[in-house]
Amino acid sequence: QMHLVESGGGLVQPGGSLTLSCTVSGRPFSDYVMGWFRQAPGEEREFVASINWRGSIKKYDDSVKGRFNISRDNAGSAAAFLQMSSLKPEDTAVYFCVANNQFPYDYIDFRRWDYWGQGTQVTVSS
């Protein structure tokens, strides 16, 4: 069984930065494509970013391009990261780390990802 644990969420002012981490255990980390989704109250889960096994391919939702960066550490911590900058109130959501052993063709669909963390709250407010 694969376990994903997110950390790094919190309260930040508009324009600020946060870095989320996702620690993986139970399966070889480098065998899995990683991603991030988010869900605001009353909304469906929406795709944020994804990264392939080696970190050579990254995908982003248009709403976060240029502000968020997804990365991974296959050699050491077996973790994925989401660096978020220039945060806006509309970025407020619970952020979920996800994993899959294949890069889903329709990767923006949350139903295509097999493994999920429990989520971490990010609140952008003054």
Rosetta constraint file for C-alpha pairs under 8 A:
AtomPair CA 1 CA 26 HARMONIC 5.62 0.50
AtomPair CA 1 CA 27 HARMONIC 7.04 0.50
AtomPair CA 2 CA 24 HARMONIC 7.13 0.50
AtomPair CA 2 CA 25 HARMONIC 5.88 0.50
AtomPair CA 2 CA 26 HARMONIC 4.60 0.50
AtomPair CA 2 CA 27 HARMONIC 5.55 0.50
AtomPair CA 2 CA 115 HARMONIC 7.08 0.50
AtomPair CA 3 CA 24 HARMONIC 5.65 0.50
AtomPair CA 3 CA 25 HARMONIC 5.22 0.50
AtomPair CA 3 CA 26 HARMONIC 6.08 0.50
AtomPair CA 3 CA 115 HARMONIC 7.77 0.50
AtomPair CA 3 CA 116 HARMONIC 7.88 0.50
AtomPair CA 3 CA 117 HARMONIC 7.07 0.50
AtomPair CA 4 CA 22 HARMONIC 6.23 0.50
AtomPair CA 4 CA 23 HARMONIC 5.68 0.50
AtomPair CA 4 CA 24 HARMONIC 4.75 0.50
AtomPair CA 4 CA 25 HARMONIC 6.75 0.50
AtomPair CA 4 CA 97 HARMONIC 6.89 0.50
AtomPair CA 4 CA 98 HARMONIC 7.55 0.50
AtomPair CA 4 CA 115 HARMONIC 7.59 0.50
AtomPair CA 4 CA 116 HARMONIC 6.39 0.50
AtomPair CA 4 CA 117 HARMONIC 4.61 0.50
AtomPair CA 4 CA 118 HARMONIC 7.64 0.50
AtomPair CA 5 CA 22 HARMONIC 5.34 0.50
AtomPair CA 5 CA 23 HARMONIC 5.22 0.50
AtomPair CA 5 CA 24 HARMONIC 6.64 0.50
AtomPair CA 5 CA 97 HARMONIC 7.63 0.50
AtomPair CA 5 CA 117 HARMONIC 5.33 0.50
AtomPair CA 5 CA 118 HARMONIC 6.71 0.50
AtomPair CA 5 CA 119 HARMONIC 7.76 0.50
AtomPair CA 6 CA 20 HARMONIC 6.90 0.50
AtomPair CA 6 CA 21 HARMONIC 5.50 0.50
AtomPair CA 6 CA 22 HARMONIC 4.36 0.50
AtomPair CA 6 CA 23 HARMONIC 6.50 0.50
AtomPair CA 6 CA 96 HARMONIC 7.22 0.50
AtomPair CA 6 CA 97 HARMONIC 6.53 0.50
AtomPair CA 6 CA 117 HARMONIC 6.38 0.50
AtomPair CA 6 CA 118 HARMONIC 7.12 0.50
AtomPair CA 6 CA 119 HARMONIC 6.13 0.50
AtomPair CA 6 CA 120 HARMONIC 6.08 0.50
AtomPair CA 7 CA 20 HARMONIC 5.75 0.50
AtomPair CA 7 CA 21 HARMONIC 5.24 0.50
AtomPair CA 7 CA 22 HARMONIC 6.50 0.50
AtomPair CA 7 CA 120 HARMONIC 6.28 0.50
AtomPair CA 8 CA 18 HARMONIC 7.14 0.50
AtomPair CA 8 CA 19 HARMONIC 6.01 0.50
AtomPair CA 8 CA 20 HARMONIC 4.56 0.50
AtomPair CA 8 CA 21 HARMONIC 6.13 0.50
AtomPair CA 8 CA 120 HARMONIC 7.39 0.50
AtomPair CA 9 CA 18 HARMONIC 7.21 0.50
AtomPair CA 9 CA 19 HARMONIC 7.61 0.50
AtomPair CA 9 CA 20 HARMONIC 6.21 0.50
AtomPair CA 9 CA 120 HARMONIC 5.40 0.50
AtomPair CA 9 CA 121 HARMONIC 5.29 0.50
AtomPair CA 9 CA 122 HARMONIC 4.96 0.50
AtomPair CA 9 CA 123 HARMONIC 7.97 0.50
AtomPair CA 10 CA 120 HARMONIC 8.00 0.50
AtomPair CA 10 CA 121 HARMONIC 6.12 0.50
AtomPair CA 10 CA 122 HARMONIC 5.03 0.50
AtomPair CA 10 CA 123 HARMONIC 6.10 0.50
AtomPair CA 11 CA 122 HARMONIC 6.15 0.50
AtomPair CA 11 CA 123 HARMONIC 4.74 0.50
AtomPair CA 11 CA 124 HARMONIC 5.93 0.50
AtomPair CA 11 CA 125 HARMONIC 7.12 0.50
AtomPair CA 12 CA 16 HARMONIC 6.02 0.50
AtomPair CA 12 CA 17 HARMONIC 7.15 0.50
AtomPair CA 12 CA 18 HARMONIC 7.57 0.50
AtomPair CA 12 CA 122 HARMONIC 7.80 0.50
AtomPair CA 12 CA 123 HARMONIC 6.27 0.50
AtomPair CA 12 CA 124 HARMONIC 4.99 0.50
AtomPair CA 12 CA 125 HARMONIC 6.29 0.50
AtomPair CA 12 CA 126 HARMONIC 7.63 0.50
AtomPair CA 13 CA 87 HARMONIC 7.62 0.50
AtomPair CA 13 CA 124 HARMONIC 5.40 0.50
AtomPair CA 13 CA 125 HARMONIC 5.02 0.50
AtomPair CA 13 CA 126 HARMONIC 4.98 0.50
AtomPair CA 14 CA 86 HARMONIC 6.98 0.50
AtomPair CA 14 CA 87 HARMONIC 5.35 0.50
AtomPair CA 14 CA 88 HARMONIC 5.10 0.50
AtomPair CA 14 CA 89 HARMONIC 6.34 0.50
AtomPair CA 14 CA 124 HARMONIC 5.72 0.50
AtomPair CA 14 CA 125 HARMONIC 5.97 0.50
AtomPair CA 14 CA 126 HARMONIC 6.49 0.50
AtomPair CA 15 CA 85 HARMONIC 6.89 0.50
AtomPair CA 15 CA 86 HARMONIC 4.12 0.50
AtomPair CA 15 CA 87 HARMONIC 4.82 0.50
AtomPair CA 15 CA 88 HARMONIC 6.38 0.50
AtomPair CA 16 CA 85 HARMONIC 5.96 0.50
AtomPair CA 16 CA 86 HARMONIC 5.51 0.50
AtomPair CA 16 CA 87 HARMONIC 5.49 0.50
AtomPair CA 17 CA 83 HARMONIC 7.55 0.50
AtomPair CA 17 CA 84 HARMONIC 5.39 0.50
AtomPair CA 17 CA 85 HARMONIC 4.24 0.50
AtomPair CA 17 CA 86 HARMONIC 6.31 0.50
AtomPair CA 17 CA 87 HARMONIC 6.25 0.50
AtomPair CA 18 CA 83 HARMONIC 6.18 0.50
AtomPair CA 18 CA 84 HARMONIC 5.22 0.50
AtomPair CA 18 CA 85 HARMONIC 6.60 0.50
AtomPair CA 19 CA 81 HARMONIC 6.79 0.50
AtomPair CA 19 CA 82 HARMONIC 5.53 0.50
AtomPair CA 19 CA 83 HARMONIC 4.34 0.50
AtomPair CA 19 CA 84 HARMONIC 5.84 0.50
AtomPair CA 20 CA 81 HARMONIC 5.52 0.50
AtomPair CA 20 CA 82 HARMONIC 5.00 0.50
AtomPair CA 20 CA 83 HARMONIC 6.42 0.50
AtomPair CA 20 CA 84 HARMONIC 7.92 0.50
AtomPair CA 21 CA 79 HARMONIC 6.67 0.50
AtomPair CA 21 CA 80 HARMONIC 5.83 0.50
AtomPair CA 21 CA 81 HARMONIC 4.55 0.50
AtomPair CA 21 CA 82 HARMONIC 6.54 0.50
AtomPair CA 22 CA 79 HARMONIC 5.28 0.50
AtomPair CA 22 CA 80 HARMONIC 5.04 0.50
AtomPair CA 22 CA 81 HARMONIC 6.19 0.50
AtomPair CA 22 CA 97 HARMONIC 6.22 0.50
AtomPair CA 23 CA 77 HARMONIC 7.48 0.50
AtomPair CA 23 CA 78 HARMONIC 6.28 0.50
AtomPair CA 23 CA 79 HARMONIC 4.49 0.50
AtomPair CA 23 CA 80 HARMONIC 6.71 0.50
AtomPair CA 24 CA 29 HARMONIC 6.49 0.50
AtomPair CA 24 CA 78 HARMONIC 5.99 0.50
AtomPair CA 24 CA 79 HARMONIC 5.94 0.50
AtomPair CA 25 CA 29 HARMONIC 7.34 0.50
AtomPair CA 25 CA 78 HARMONIC 7.81 0.50
AtomPair CA 27 CA 31 HARMONIC 7.96 0.50
AtomPair CA 28 CA 32 HARMONIC 7.56 0.50
AtomPair CA 29 CA 74 HARMONIC 6.67 0.50
AtomPair CA 29 CA 78 HARMONIC 5.70 0.50
AtomPair CA 29 CA 79 HARMONIC 7.71 0.50
AtomPair CA 30 CA 53 HARMONIC 5.70 0.50
AtomPair CA 30 CA 54 HARMONIC 7.35 0.50
AtomPair CA 30 CA 74 HARMONIC 5.63 0.50
AtomPair CA 30 CA 78 HARMONIC 7.72 0.50
AtomPair CA 31 CA 53 HARMONIC 6.34 0.50
AtomPair CA 31 CA 101 HARMONIC 6.20 0.50
AtomPair CA 32 CA 52 HARMONIC 7.53 0.50
AtomPair CA 32 CA 53 HARMONIC 5.85 0.50
AtomPair CA 32 CA 99 HARMONIC 6.05 0.50
AtomPair CA 32 CA 100 HARMONIC 5.41 0.50
AtomPair CA 32 CA 101 HARMONIC 4.46 0.50
AtomPair CA 32 CA 102 HARMONIC 6.94 0.50
AtomPair CA 33 CA 50 HARMONIC 7.40 0.50
AtomPair CA 33 CA 51 HARMONIC 6.04 0.50
AtomPair CA 33 CA 52 HARMONIC 4.73 0.50
AtomPair CA 33 CA 53 HARMONIC 5.17 0.50
AtomPair CA 33 CA 99 HARMONIC 5.57 0.50
AtomPair CA 33 CA 100 HARMONIC 5.24 0.50
AtomPair CA 33 CA 101 HARMONIC 5.82 0.50
AtomPair CA 33 CA 102 HARMONIC 6.31 0.50
AtomPair CA 33 CA 103 HARMONIC 5.97 0.50
AtomPair CA 34 CA 50 HARMONIC 5.64 0.50
AtomPair CA 34 CA 51 HARMONIC 5.46 0.50
AtomPair CA 34 CA 52 HARMONIC 6.58 0.50
AtomPair CA 34 CA 53 HARMONIC 7.64 0.50
AtomPair CA 34 CA 80 HARMONIC 7.02 0.50
AtomPair CA 34 CA 97 HARMONIC 7.36 0.50
AtomPair CA 34 CA 98 HARMONIC 5.72 0.50
AtomPair CA 34 CA 99 HARMONIC 4.53 0.50
AtomPair CA 34 CA 100 HARMONIC 6.62 0.50
AtomPair CA 35 CA 48 HARMONIC 7.55 0.50
AtomPair CA 35 CA 49 HARMONIC 5.49 0.50
AtomPair CA 35 CA 50 HARMONIC 3.86 0.50
AtomPair CA 35 CA 51 HARMONIC 6.14 0.50
AtomPair CA 35 CA 97 HARMONIC 5.87 0.50
AtomPair CA 35 CA 98 HARMONIC 5.01 0.50
AtomPair CA 35 CA 99 HARMONIC 6.21 0.50
AtomPair CA 36 CA 47 HARMONIC 6.53 0.50
AtomPair CA 36 CA 48 HARMONIC 5.40 0.50
AtomPair CA 36 CA 49 HARMONIC 5.30 0.50
AtomPair CA 36 CA 50 HARMONIC 6.29 0.50
AtomPair CA 36 CA 82 HARMONIC 7.78 0.50
AtomPair CA 36 CA 95 HARMONIC 6.78 0.50
AtomPair CA 36 CA 96 HARMONIC 5.54 0.50
AtomPair CA 36 CA 97 HARMONIC 4.68 0.50
AtomPair CA 36 CA 98 HARMONIC 5.82 0.50
AtomPair CA 37 CA 45 HARMONIC 6.32 0.50
AtomPair CA 37 CA 46 HARMONIC 5.41 0.50
AtomPair CA 37 CA 47 HARMONIC 4.53 0.50
AtomPair CA 37 CA 48 HARMONIC 5.04 0.50
AtomPair CA 37 CA 49 HARMONIC 7.12 0.50
AtomPair CA 37 CA 95 HARMONIC 5.79 0.50
AtomPair CA 37 CA 96 HARMONIC 5.13 0.50
AtomPair CA 37 CA 97 HARMONIC 6.57 0.50
AtomPair CA 37 CA 98 HARMONIC 7.35 0.50
AtomPair CA 37 CA 110 HARMONIC 7.49 0.50
AtomPair CA 38 CA 45 HARMONIC 5.44 0.50
AtomPair CA 38 CA 46 HARMONIC 5.41 0.50
AtomPair CA 38 CA 47 HARMONIC 6.62 0.50
AtomPair CA 38 CA 48 HARMONIC 6.71 0.50
AtomPair CA 38 CA 93 HARMONIC 5.81 0.50
AtomPair CA 38 CA 94 HARMONIC 5.41 0.50
AtomPair CA 38 CA 95 HARMONIC 4.27 0.50
AtomPair CA 38 CA 96 HARMONIC 5.81 0.50
AtomPair CA 39 CA 43 HARMONIC 6.15 0.50
AtomPair CA 39 CA 44 HARMONIC 5.99 0.50
AtomPair CA 39 CA 45 HARMONIC 4.44 0.50
AtomPair CA 39 CA 46 HARMONIC 6.26 0.50
AtomPair CA 39 CA 93 HARMONIC 5.15 0.50
AtomPair CA 39 CA 94 HARMONIC 5.26 0.50
AtomPair CA 39 CA 95 HARMONIC 6.59 0.50
AtomPair CA 40 CA 44 HARMONIC 7.38 0.50
AtomPair CA 40 CA 45 HARMONIC 7.52 0.50
AtomPair CA 40 CA 92 HARMONIC 6.59 0.50
AtomPair CA 40 CA 93 HARMONIC 4.29 0.50
AtomPair CA 40 CA 94 HARMONIC 6.36 0.50
AtomPair CA 41 CA 93 HARMONIC 7.22 0.50
AtomPair CA 45 CA 110 HARMONIC 6.75 0.50
AtomPair CA 46 CA 108 HARMONIC 7.22 0.50
AtomPair CA 46 CA 109 HARMONIC 7.71 0.50
AtomPair CA 46 CA 110 HARMONIC 7.10 0.50
AtomPair CA 47 CA 60 HARMONIC 7.86 0.50
AtomPair CA 47 CA 61 HARMONIC 6.44 0.50
AtomPair CA 47 CA 107 HARMONIC 7.86 0.50
AtomPair CA 47 CA 108 HARMONIC 5.04 0.50
AtomPair CA 47 CA 109 HARMONIC 7.10 0.50
AtomPair CA 47 CA 110 HARMONIC 7.01 0.50
AtomPair CA 48 CA 60 HARMONIC 5.78 0.50
AtomPair CA 48 CA 61 HARMONIC 5.23 0.50
AtomPair CA 48 CA 64 HARMONIC 7.10 0.50
AtomPair CA 49 CA 58 HARMONIC 7.14 0.50
AtomPair CA 49 CA 59 HARMONIC 5.34 0.50
AtomPair CA 49 CA 60 HARMONIC 4.34 0.50
AtomPair CA 49 CA 61 HARMONIC 6.30 0.50
AtomPair CA 49 CA 70 HARMONIC 6.58 0.50
AtomPair CA 50 CA 58 HARMONIC 5.64 0.50
AtomPair CA 50 CA 59 HARMONIC 5.18 0.50
AtomPair CA 50 CA 60 HARMONIC 6.72 0.50
AtomPair CA 50 CA 70 HARMONIC 6.91 0.50
AtomPair CA 50 CA 107 HARMONIC 8.00 0.50
AtomPair CA 51 CA 55 HARMONIC 5.61 0.50
AtomPair CA 51 CA 56 HARMONIC 7.44 0.50
AtomPair CA 51 CA 57 HARMONIC 5.68 0.50
AtomPair CA 51 CA 58 HARMONIC 4.53 0.50
AtomPair CA 51 CA 59 HARMONIC 6.54 0.50
AtomPair CA 51 CA 70 HARMONIC 6.78 0.50
AtomPair CA 51 CA 71 HARMONIC 6.99 0.50
AtomPair CA 51 CA 72 HARMONIC 7.87 0.50
AtomPair CA 52 CA 56 HARMONIC 6.51 0.50
AtomPair CA 52 CA 57 HARMONIC 5.48 0.50
AtomPair CA 52 CA 58 HARMONIC 6.75 0.50
AtomPair CA 52 CA 103 HARMONIC 6.85 0.50
AtomPair CA 54 CA 74 HARMONIC 7.81 0.50
AtomPair CA 55 CA 71 HARMONIC 6.63 0.50
AtomPair CA 55 CA 72 HARMONIC 6.59 0.50
AtomPair CA 58 CA 70 HARMONIC 7.18 0.50
AtomPair CA 60 CA 64 HARMONIC 6.62 0.50
AtomPair CA 60 CA 65 HARMONIC 5.92 0.50
AtomPair CA 61 CA 65 HARMONIC 6.41 0.50
AtomPair CA 64 CA 68 HARMONIC 5.58 0.50
AtomPair CA 67 CA 84 HARMONIC 6.11 0.50
AtomPair CA 67 CA 85 HARMONIC 5.23 0.50
AtomPair CA 67 CA 86 HARMONIC 6.08 0.50
AtomPair CA 67 CA 87 HARMONIC 7.70 0.50
AtomPair CA 68 CA 82 HARMONIC 6.71 0.50
AtomPair CA 68 CA 83 HARMONIC 5.46 0.50
AtomPair CA 68 CA 84 HARMONIC 4.48 0.50
AtomPair CA 68 CA 85 HARMONIC 6.14 0.50
AtomPair CA 69 CA 82 HARMONIC 5.70 0.50
AtomPair CA 69 CA 83 HARMONIC 5.04 0.50
AtomPair CA 69 CA 84 HARMONIC 6.62 0.50
AtomPair CA 70 CA 80 HARMONIC 7.41 0.50
AtomPair CA 70 CA 81 HARMONIC 5.67 0.50
AtomPair CA 70 CA 82 HARMONIC 4.64 0.50
AtomPair CA 70 CA 83 HARMONIC 6.38 0.50
AtomPair CA 71 CA 80 HARMONIC 5.81 0.50
AtomPair CA 71 CA 81 HARMONIC 5.22 0.50
AtomPair CA 71 CA 82 HARMONIC 6.61 0.50
AtomPair CA 72 CA 78 HARMONIC 7.53 0.50
AtomPair CA 72 CA 79 HARMONIC 5.78 0.50
AtomPair CA 72 CA 80 HARMONIC 4.19 0.50
AtomPair CA 72 CA 81 HARMONIC 5.93 0.50
AtomPair CA 73 CA 77 HARMONIC 6.03 0.50
AtomPair CA 73 CA 78 HARMONIC 5.57 0.50
AtomPair CA 73 CA 79 HARMONIC 5.51 0.50
AtomPair CA 73 CA 80 HARMONIC 6.38 0.50
AtomPair CA 74 CA 78 HARMONIC 5.25 0.50
AtomPair CA 74 CA 79 HARMONIC 7.15 0.50
AtomPair CA 87 CA 91 HARMONIC 6.47 0.50
AtomPair CA 87 CA 124 HARMONIC 6.73 0.50
AtomPair CA 88 CA 92 HARMONIC 7.58 0.50
AtomPair CA 88 CA 124 HARMONIC 6.12 0.50
AtomPair CA 89 CA 123 HARMONIC 7.36 0.50
AtomPair CA 89 CA 124 HARMONIC 4.71 0.50
AtomPair CA 89 CA 125 HARMONIC 5.87 0.50
AtomPair CA 90 CA 124 HARMONIC 7.58 0.50
AtomPair CA 91 CA 122 HARMONIC 7.60 0.50
AtomPair CA 91 CA 123 HARMONIC 7.48 0.50
AtomPair CA 91 CA 124 HARMONIC 6.69 0.50
AtomPair CA 92 CA 121 HARMONIC 7.81 0.50
AtomPair CA 92 CA 122 HARMONIC 5.42 0.50
AtomPair CA 92 CA 123 HARMONIC 4.59 0.50
AtomPair CA 92 CA 124 HARMONIC 5.44 0.50
AtomPair CA 93 CA 121 HARMONIC 6.06 0.50
AtomPair CA 93 CA 122 HARMONIC 5.54 0.50
AtomPair CA 93 CA 123 HARMONIC 6.62 0.50
AtomPair CA 94 CA 119 HARMONIC 5.81 0.50
AtomPair CA 94 CA 120 HARMONIC 5.34 0.50
AtomPair CA 94 CA 121 HARMONIC 4.33 0.50
AtomPair CA 94 CA 122 HARMONIC 6.01 0.50
AtomPair CA 95 CA 119 HARMONIC 5.25 0.50
AtomPair CA 95 CA 120 HARMONIC 5.28 0.50
AtomPair CA 95 CA 121 HARMONIC 6.20 0.50
AtomPair CA 95 CA 122 HARMONIC 6.97 0.50
AtomPair CA 96 CA 116 HARMONIC 6.68 0.50
AtomPair CA 96 CA 117 HARMONIC 5.77 0.50
AtomPair CA 96 CA 118 HARMONIC 6.65 0.50
AtomPair CA 96 CA 119 HARMONIC 4.41 0.50
AtomPair CA 96 CA 120 HARMONIC 6.66 0.50
AtomPair CA 97 CA 116 HARMONIC 5.84 0.50
AtomPair CA 97 CA 117 HARMONIC 5.30 0.50
AtomPair CA 97 CA 119 HARMONIC 6.94 0.50
AtomPair CA 98 CA 113 HARMONIC 6.42 0.50
AtomPair CA 98 CA 114 HARMONIC 7.39 0.50
AtomPair CA 98 CA 115 HARMONIC 5.41 0.50
AtomPair CA 98 CA 116 HARMONIC 4.59 0.50
AtomPair CA 98 CA 117 HARMONIC 6.47 0.50
AtomPair CA 99 CA 113 HARMONIC 6.14 0.50
AtomPair CA 99 CA 114 HARMONIC 6.30 0.50
AtomPair CA 99 CA 115 HARMONIC 5.04 0.50
AtomPair CA 99 CA 116 HARMONIC 6.68 0.50
AtomPair CA 100 CA 104 HARMONIC 7.74 0.50
AtomPair CA 100 CA 113 HARMONIC 5.53 0.50
AtomPair CA 100 CA 114 HARMONIC 5.52 0.50
AtomPair CA 100 CA 115 HARMONIC 6.47 0.50
AtomPair CA 103 CA 107 HARMONIC 6.95 0.50
AtomPair CA 104 CA 112 HARMONIC 6.25 0.50
AtomPair CA 104 CA 113 HARMONIC 7.44 0.50
AtomPair CA 106 CA 112 HARMONIC 7.22 0.50
AtomPair CA 107 CA 112 HARMONIC 6.57 0.50
AtomPair CA 107 CA 113 HARMONIC 7.71 0.50
AtomPair CA 109 CA 113 HARMONIC 7.83 0.50
